[in-house]
Amino acid sequence: MDTIFNRHSVRQYDGRPVESEKIEKLIKAGMAAPTAGNQREWEFIIVTDNDLKAKVAASSPYSGCAKDAGVQIIVCGDTNRLRFPDCMHADLGAVCENILLEAVHLDLDGVWLAFAPYEDRMRPLINLFALPDNIIPFAVLSIGYAKSKKREDGRDYDMSRVHTNGF
Ligand SMILES: Cc1cc2nc3c(=O)[nH]c(=O)nc-3n(C[C@H](O)[C@H](O)[C@H](O)COP(=O)(O)O)c2cc1C
């Protein structure tokens, strides 16, 4: 549970690469996420090359921080595997959260960068990686060793939005 409460979005990294053993653990954490009907539609693109990282980072107006990530993980969905198409975004969201939590567990930090359903953000990634029509780039996870370990304390928990036995 500490991992959950220690996770925060981190957009500045110290420049160290992320070890391949850790990348494998991140991917395994993503694959361990629940999916509707166990459809497991995920595909992952791991980006460690600096030129590619810069291009990925430039693909959305809100993903510039990914340029300096130790690793980028592009979480994709394969529409050919969908039995419950309406659940794809929920499934892939669970994949992303699993990876971000595993990152904290491995002394890494990161941030979820939105791509799907925004066509203008997805298109540059589709072109860059020559993705086939059935592969949807859902999100980019920008992960690395945090530049600063300073974390915000004290989240705002709002118990007025919790409803027991009725709304
Ligand atoms: C679906 C989703 C999309 C997001 N997209 C972006 C994004 O494009 N760029 C970005 O810098 N942060 C993005 N974030 C991170 C949020 O801004 C961040 O999670 C939120 O401000 C709460 O901060 P915390 O993660 O530190 O708790 C996204 C988060 C989610 C869940």
The ligand as an ORCA input file, in Angstrom:
! r2SCAN-3c Opt
* xyz 0 1
  C      -5.572      9.469    -18.274
  C      -4.441     10.375    -17.848
  C      -3.846     11.188    -18.778
  C      -2.773     12.007    -18.420
  N      -2.160     12.734    -19.376
  C      -1.102     13.508    -19.054
  C      -0.394     14.207    -20.067
  O      -0.716     14.111    -21.264
  N       0.659     14.963    -19.685
  C       1.061     15.063    -18.376
  O       2.029     15.762    -18.109
  N       0.407     14.398    -17.375
  C      -0.652     13.610    -17.700
  N      -1.286     12.875    -16.726
  C      -0.840     12.971    -15.315
  C      -1.815     13.804    -14.479
  O      -1.646     15.166    -14.766
  C      -1.579     13.515    -12.991
  O      -1.792     12.148    -12.735
  C      -2.503     14.333    -12.098
  O      -2.204     15.698    -12.200
  C      -2.431     13.935    -10.622
  O      -1.096     14.027    -10.157
  P      -0.361     12.764     -9.522
  O      -0.203     11.738    -10.623
  O       0.944     13.292     -9.041
  O      -1.217     12.209     -8.447
  C      -2.333     12.039    -17.077
  C      -2.947     11.206    -16.134
  C      -3.968     10.363    -16.520
  C      -4.578      9.429    -15.491
*
